[in-house]
């Protein structure tokens, strides 16, 4: 498999580097997602057998004032990539987000559920999904949630950093979702790519860690493993206002991915053990 990956230093791209070192990785200097035409040109020049888009505008709160830029990066660029892949007849894999849903209810969201994003970031990701489908080429959209790893800025690295100077923290306790290891996402993308090269038609799938939990409980699990003597108190989302509204229910129904590809949801607690050991 000749693999071209958009992204280089992000969590998923970094994980892909570890398990697919022979792939070609395009950083911002090589392919700036604010220039969709350049991204499409990079694909036509490389002529790979598979393309994975692991790059994105991920500053959720900043997107509220930079929605145009977020939409270009998360919407127009993936669309241009997908169009180039469709012209070449090669699979295009795109990572999306639970933020395309409004977070209502308590049931896990299936892939076919109606989307209704609450914030600019979610709207930009929804635009990317629509553009990828509109290209009508072989594609797989993988929605995931609460990504964490030992690299970059994420909830685990943030909690450990805060624990260096604080012994008490207030953490949101009414948002529920599945923390997902970046390494597991990378492995899943490669498995999907292999099956698509073998003829699987792809589609839209969900992949998130199990069991579902809250940010408060996730924080407590981190500190229990560190170990750090930090008291974590739960608060409501309303008590921690942010520029971008967050969905309360980010549970994702991952059964379709397991049925079609034999890939079950990862147990995030096992990955957390290894990541905390690496970081402490």
DRENDO-1510 file (C-alpha; in Angstrom, 1 decimal, always signed):
<recs>
REC; n; res; u; v; w
REC; 1; UNK; +0.0; +0.0; +0.0 .
REC; 2; UNK; +1.3; +3.4; -1.1 .
REC; 3; UNK; +0.0; +5.7; +1.6 .
REC; 4; UNK; -0.2; +9.5; +1.6 .
REC; 5; UNK; -1.1; +11.2; +4.9 .
REC; 6; UNK; -2.2; +14.8; +5.3 .
REC; 7; UNK; -0.8; +15.8; +8.7 .
REC; 8; UNK; +2.4; +15.3; +10.5 .
REC; 9; UNK; +2.5; +16.4; +14.1 .
REC; 10; UNK; -1.1; +16.0; +15.2 .
REC; 11; UNK; -2.1; +13.2; +17.5 .
REC; 12; UNK; -3.4; +10.8; +14.8 .
REC; 13; UNK; -0.7; +11.7; +12.3 .
REC; 14; UNK; +2.0; +11.1; +14.9 .
REC; 15; UNK; +0.5; +7.7; +15.7 .
REC; 16; UNK; +0.4; +6.8; +12.0 .
REC; 17; UNK; +4.1; +7.7; +11.8 .
REC; 18; UNK; +4.9; +5.0; +14.4 .
REC; 19; UNK; +3.0; +2.2; +12.6 .
REC; 20; UNK; +3.3; +3.3; +9.0 .
REC; 21; UNK; +6.8; +4.8; +8.7 .
REC; 22; UNK; +7.0; +4.2; +5.0 .
REC; 23; UNK; +4.0; +6.5; +4.3 .
REC; 24; UNK; +4.5; +10.0; +3.0 .
REC; 25; UNK; +3.4; +12.6; +5.5 .
REC; 26; UNK; +2.6; +16.1; +4.4 .
REC; 27; UNK; +3.0; +18.9; +7.0 .
REC; 28; UNK; +1.7; +22.4; +6.6 .
REC; 29; UNK; +4.7; +23.5; +4.6 .
REC; 30; UNK; +4.1; +20.7; +2.1 .
REC; 31; UNK; +0.3; +21.0; +1.9 .
REC; 32; UNK; -1.5; +23.9; +3.6 .
REC; 33; UNK; -5.1; +23.0; +4.2 .
REC; 34; UNK; -6.0; +26.6; +3.8 .
REC; 35; UNK; -5.2; +26.1; +0.2 .
REC; 36; UNK; -7.5; +23.3; -1.0 .
REC; 37; UNK; -6.3; +23.3; -4.6 .
REC; 38; UNK; -2.7; +22.7; -3.4 .
REC; 39; UNK; -3.9; +19.7; -1.4 .
REC; 40; UNK; -5.6; +18.2; -4.4 .
REC; 41; UNK; -2.4; +18.9; -6.5 .
REC; 42; UNK; -0.3; +17.1; -3.9 .
REC; 43; UNK; -2.4; +14.0; -4.3 .
REC; 44; UNK; -2.2; +14.1; -8.1 .
REC; 45; UNK; +1.6; +14.4; -8.0 .
REC; 46; UNK; +2.1; +11.6; -5.4 .
REC; 47; UNK; -0.4; +9.2; -7.1 .
REC; 48; UNK; -0.7; +7.0; -3.9 .
REC; 49; UNK; -2.9; +4.0; -3.6 .
REC; 50; UNK; -4.7; +5.4; -0.5 .
REC; 51; UNK; -5.0; +8.9; +1.1 .
REC; 52; UNK; -5.7; +9.6; +4.8 .
REC; 53; UNK; -6.6; +13.1; +6.0 .
REC; 54; UNK; -5.4; +13.3; +9.6 .
REC; 55; UNK; -5.0; +17.1; +9.6 .
REC; 56; UNK; -7.7; +19.6; +10.7 .
REC; 57; UNK; -8.4; +22.9; +12.3 .
REC; 58; UNK; -9.0; +21.7; +15.9 .
REC; 59; UNK; -9.1; +24.9; +18.0 .
REC; 60; UNK; -12.8; +24.5; +18.9 .
REC; 61; UNK; -13.2; +27.8; +20.7 .
REC; 62; UNK; -11.1; +29.9; +18.3 .
REC; 63; UNK; -13.3; +28.6; +15.5 .
REC; 64; UNK; -16.2; +30.7; +16.8 .
REC; 65; UNK; -14.3; +33.8; +15.5 .
REC; 66; UNK; -12.5; +32.0; +12.7 .
REC; 67; UNK; -15.3; +30.0; +11.2 .
REC; 68; UNK; -14.4; +31.0; +7.6 .
REC; 69; UNK; -10.8; +29.6; +8.1 .
REC; 70; UNK; -12.1; +26.5; +10.0 .
REC; 71; UNK; -14.5; +25.8; +7.1 .
REC; 72; UNK; -11.8; +26.0; +4.5 .
REC; 73; UNK; -9.5; +23.7; +6.4 .
REC; 74; UNK; -12.1; +21.3; +7.7 .
REC; 75; UNK; -14.6; +21.5; +4.9 .
REC; 76; UNK; -13.2; +22.7; +1.5 .
REC; 77; UNK; -9.8; +21.0; +1.8 .
REC; 78; UNK; -11.2; +17.5; +2.5 .
REC; 79; UNK; -13.6; +18.0; -0.4 .
REC; 80; UNK; -10.8; +18.9; -2.8 .
REC; 81; UNK; -8.8; +15.9; -1.5 .
REC; 82; UNK; -11.7; +13.6; -2.0 .
REC; 83; UNK; -12.3; +14.9; -5.5 .
REC; 84; UNK; -8.7; +14.3; -6.5 .
REC; 85; UNK; -8.9; +10.8; -5.1 .
REC; 86; UNK; -12.2; +10.2; -6.9 .
REC; 87; UNK; -10.5; +11.2; -10.2 .
REC; 88; UNK; -7.7; +8.7; -9.5 .
REC; 89; UNK; -10.1; +6.0; -8.3 .
REC; 90; UNK; -8.4; +5.6; -5.0 .
REC; 91; UNK; -9.8; +5.4; -1.4 .
REC; 92; UNK; -9.9; +8.5; +0.7 .
REC; 93; UNK; -10.2; +8.2; +4.5 .
REC; 94; UNK; -11.2; +11.2; +6.5 .
REC; 95; UNK; -11.3; +11.7; +10.3 .
REC; 96; UNK; -14.4; +13.6; +11.6 .
REC; 97; UNK; -15.9; +14.3; +15.0 .
REC; 98; UNK; -18.8; +13.7; +17.4 .
REC; 99; UNK; -19.3; +17.5; +17.3 .
REC; 100; UNK; -21.4; +17.1; +14.2 .
REC; 101; UNK; -24.2; +16.1; +16.6 .
REC; 102; UNK; -26.1; +18.4; +19.0 .
REC; 103; UNK; -25.5; +16.1; +22.0 .
REC; 104; UNK; -29.2; +15.7; +22.9 .
REC; 105; UNK; -30.6; +12.6; +24.6 .
REC; 106; UNK; -28.7; +9.8; +26.2 .
REC; 107; UNK; -28.4; +7.1; +23.6 .
REC; 108; UNK; -25.3; +6.6; +21.5 .
REC; 109; UNK; -25.4; +8.3; +18.1 .
REC; 110; UNK; -25.5; +5.9; +15.2 .
REC; 111; UNK; -23.7; +6.9; +12.0 .
REC; 112; UNK; -27.0; +7.6; +10.2 .
REC; 113; UNK; -28.4; +9.9; +12.8 .
REC; 114; UNK; -29.3; +13.5; +11.7 .
REC; 115; UNK; -26.5; +15.9; +12.4 .
REC; 116; UNK; -27.0; +19.3; +14.0 .
REC; 117; UNK; -23.7; +20.8; +15.2 .
REC; 118; UNK; -23.8; +23.3; +18.0 .
REC; 119; UNK; -20.7; +25.3; +17.2 .
REC; 120; UNK; -18.5; +26.6; +14.3 .
REC; 121; UNK; -16.1; +23.7; +14.6 .
REC; 122; UNK; -18.9; +21.2; +14.3 .
REC; 123; UNK; -20.3; +23.0; +11.3 .
REC; 124; UNK; -16.9; +23.0; +9.7 .
REC; 125; UNK; -16.5; +19.2; +10.2 .
REC; 126; UNK; -20.1; +18.6; +8.9 .
REC; 127; UNK; -19.1; +20.6; +5.8 .
REC; 128; UNK; -16.1; +18.4; +5.3 .
REC; 129; UNK; -18.2; +15.3; +5.5 .
REC; 130; UNK; -20.7; +16.6; +2.9 .
REC; 131; UNK; -17.9; +17.6; +0.6 .
REC; 132; UNK; -16.2; +14.2; +0.8 .
REC; 133; UNK; -19.5; +12.4; +0.0 .
REC; 134; UNK; -20.2; +14.8; -2.8 .
REC; 135; UNK; -17.0; +13.8; -4.6 .
REC; 136; UNK; -18.6; +10.4; -5.1 .
REC; 137; UNK; -15.4; +8.5; -4.9 .
REC; 138; UNK; -14.5; +5.5; -2.6 .
REC; 139; UNK; -14.3; +7.0; +0.8 .
REC; 140; UNK; -14.6; +6.3; +4.6 .
REC; 141; UNK; -15.5; +8.9; +7.1 .
REC; 142; UNK; -14.5; +8.0; +10.6 .
REC; 143; UNK; -16.1; +10.0; +13.4 .
REC; 144; UNK; -14.3; +9.8; +16.7 .
REC; 145; UNK; -14.3; +11.7; +20.1 .
REC; 146; UNK; -12.2; +12.9; +22.9 .
REC; 147; UNK; -8.9; +11.9; +21.3 .
REC; 148; UNK; -5.9; +11.6; +23.6 .
REC; 149; UNK; -2.2; +10.5; +23.4 .
REC; 150; UNK; +1.2; +11.2; +24.9 .
REC; 151; UNK; +1.8; +13.9; +22.4 .
REC; 152; UNK; +0.2; +17.3; +21.7 .
REC; 153; UNK; -2.4; +19.2; +23.5 .
REC; 154; UNK; -5.2; +16.9; +24.8 .
REC; 155; UNK; -7.1; +16.2; +28.0 .
REC; 156; UNK; -4.5; +13.8; +29.5 .
REC; 157; UNK; -1.5; +16.1; +28.9 .
REC; 158; UNK; -3.5; +19.1; +30.1 .
REC; 159; UNK; -4.6; +17.3; +33.4 .
REC; 160; UNK; -1.0; +16.2; +34.1 .
REC; 161; UNK; +0.3; +19.6; +33.5 .
REC; 162; UNK; -2.2; +21.2; +35.8 .
REC; 163; UNK; -1.5; +18.7; +38.5 .
REC; 164; UNK; +2.1; +20.0; +38.7 .
REC; 165; UNK; +0.8; +23.2; +40.3 .
REC; 166; UNK; -2.6; +22.4; +41.7 .
REC; 167; UNK; -4.0; +20.0; +44.2 .
REC; 168; UNK; -7.7; +20.7; +43.4 .
REC; 169; UNK; -9.5; +20.9; +40.1 .
REC; 170; UNK; -13.0; +21.5; +39.0 .
REC; 171; UNK; -13.9; +19.4; +35.9 .
REC; 172; UNK; -17.1; +19.2; +33.9 .
REC; 173; UNK; -19.3; +16.2; +34.9 .
REC; 174; UNK; -22.3; +16.4; +32.7 .
REC; 175; UNK; -20.7; +15.8; +29.3 .
REC; 176; UNK; -20.5; +12.1; +28.5 .
REC; 177; UNK; -18.4; +10.5; +25.7 .
REC; 178; UNK; -15.8; +8.0; +24.9 .
REC; 179; UNK; -12.1; +8.9; +25.2 .
REC; 180; UNK; -10.3; +7.5; +22.2 .
REC; 181; UNK; -6.6; +6.7; +22.0 .
REC; 182; UNK; -4.9; +8.2; +18.9 .
REC; 183; UNK; -2.9; +5.0; +18.4 .
REC; 184; UNK; -6.1; +3.0; +18.1 .
REC; 185; UNK; -7.5; +5.5; +15.6 .
REC; 186; UNK; -4.4; +5.2; +13.5 .
REC; 187; UNK; -4.6; +1.4; +13.6 .
REC; 188; UNK; -8.2; +1.5; +12.6 .
REC; 189; UNK; -7.6; +3.8; +9.7 .
REC; 190; UNK; -5.0; +1.4; +8.3 .
REC; 191; UNK; -7.3; -1.6; +8.7 .
REC; 192; UNK; -10.1; +0.2; +6.9 .
REC; 193; UNK; -7.6; +1.2; +4.1 .
REC; 194; UNK; -6.5; -2.4; +3.6 .
REC; 195; UNK; -10.1; -3.6; +3.3 .
REC; 196; UNK; -11.0; -0.8; +0.9 .
REC; 197; UNK; -8.1; -1.7; -1.3 .
REC; 198; UNK; -9.5; -5.2; -1.3 .
REC; 199; UNK; -12.9; -3.9; -2.5 .
REC; 200; UNK; -14.9; -2.7; +0.6 .
REC; 201; UNK; -16.9; +0.3; -0.4 .
REC; 202; UNK; -16.4; +2.3; +2.8 .
REC; 203; UNK; -19.0; +4.7; +4.3 .
REC; 204; UNK; -19.5; +6.6; +7.5 .
REC; 205; UNK; -18.5; +4.9; +10.7 .
REC; 206; UNK; -18.0; +5.7; +14.4 .
REC; 207; UNK; -15.0; +4.8; +16.5 .
REC; 208; UNK; -14.8; +5.8; +20.2 .
REC; 209; UNK; -13.4; +4.4; +23.4 .
REC; 210; UNK; -15.4; +2.4; +25.9 .
REC; 211; UNK; -16.8; +2.6; +28.4 .
REC; 212; UNK; -18.5; +5.9; +28.2 .
REC; 213; UNK; -17.5; +8.3; +30.9 .
REC; 214; UNK; -17.5; +12.0; +32.0 .
REC; 215; UNK; -14.6; +14.4; +31.9 .
REC; 216; UNK; -14.5; +14.4; +35.7 .
REC; 217; UNK; -14.3; +10.6; +35.9 .
REC; 218; UNK; -11.7; +10.6; +33.1 .
REC; 219; UNK; -9.6; +13.1; +35.1 .
REC; 220; UNK; -9.8; +10.9; +38.3 .
REC; 221; UNK; -8.6; +7.9; +36.3 .
REC; 222; UNK; -5.6; +9.9; +35.0 .
REC; 223; UNK; -4.6; +11.0; +38.5 .
REC; 224; UNK; -5.1; +7.5; +40.0 .
REC; 225; UNK; -2.6; +6.2; +37.5 .
REC; 226; UNK; +0.0; +9.0; +37.7 .
REC; 227; UNK; -0.4; +8.9; +40.8 .
REC; 228; UNK; -1.2; +12.5; +41.7 .
REC; 229; UNK; -2.9; +13.7; +44.8 .
REC; 230; UNK; -5.4; +16.0; +43.1 .
REC; 231; UNK; -9.0; +16.3; +44.3 .
REC; 232; UNK; -11.4; +16.5; +41.4 .
REC; 233; UNK; -14.8; +18.1; +41.9 .
REC; 234; UNK; -17.5; +17.8; +39.3 .
REC; 235; UNK; -19.2; +20.9; +37.9 .
REC; 236; UNK; -21.9; +21.5; +35.3 .
REC; 237; UNK; -21.1; +22.7; +31.8 .
REC; 238; UNK; -23.1; +25.8; +32.6 .
REC; 239; UNK; -20.6; +26.6; +35.3 .
REC; 240; UNK; -17.6; +26.5; +32.9 .
REC; 241; UNK; -18.6; +28.7; +30.0 .
REC; 242; UNK; -16.6; +28.6; +26.8 .
REC; 243; UNK; -17.0; +30.4; +23.5 .
REC; 244; UNK; -18.1; +27.3; +21.8 .
REC; 245; UNK; -21.0; +25.3; +23.1 .
REC; 246; UNK; -20.2; +21.6; +23.7 .
REC; 247; UNK; -22.5; +18.6; +23.2 .
REC; 248; UNK; -23.6; +16.9; +26.5 .
REC; 249; UNK; -24.0; +13.5; +24.9 .
REC; 250; UNK; -21.0; +12.5; +22.8 .
REC; 251; UNK; -21.7; +8.7; +23.0 .
REC; 252; UNK; -21.1; +7.1; +19.6 .
REC; 253; UNK; -22.6; +3.8; +18.4 .
REC; 254; UNK; -19.7; +1.9; +17.0 .
REC; 255; UNK; -21.5; -1.3; +16.1 .
REC; 256; UNK; -21.4; -0.7; +12.3 .
REC; 257; UNK; -17.6; -0.6; +12.3 .
REC; 258; UNK; -17.4; -3.8; +14.3 .
REC; 259; UNK; -19.9; -5.5; +11.9 .
REC; 260; UNK; -18.3; -4.4; +8.7 .
REC; 261; UNK; -14.6; -4.4; +9.7 .
REC; 262; UNK; -14.4; -6.5; +12.8 .
REC; 263; UNK; -13.0; -3.6; +14.8 .
REC; 264; UNK; -14.5; -3.3; +18.3 .
REC; 265; UNK; -14.3; -0.1; +20.4 .
REC; 266; UNK; -11.0; +0.2; +22.3 .
REC; 267; UNK; -10.9; +0.1; +26.1 .
REC; 268; UNK; -9.4; +3.6; +26.7 .
REC; 269; UNK; -8.3; +2.6; +30.2 .
REC; 270; UNK; -5.7; +0.2; +28.8 .
REC; 271; UNK; -4.2; +2.9; +26.6 .
REC; 272; UNK; -4.3; +5.4; +29.4 .
REC; 273; UNK; -2.1; +3.1; +31.5 .
REC; 274; UNK; +0.6; +3.1; +28.9 .
REC; 275; UNK; +0.3; +6.8; +28.1 .
REC; 276; UNK; +0.5; +7.9; +31.8 .
REC; 277; UNK; +3.6; +5.7; +32.3 .
REC; 278; UNK; +5.2; +7.4; +29.3 .
REC; 279; UNK; +4.5; +10.8; +30.6 .
REC; 280; UNK; +5.3; +10.4; +34.3 .
</recs>
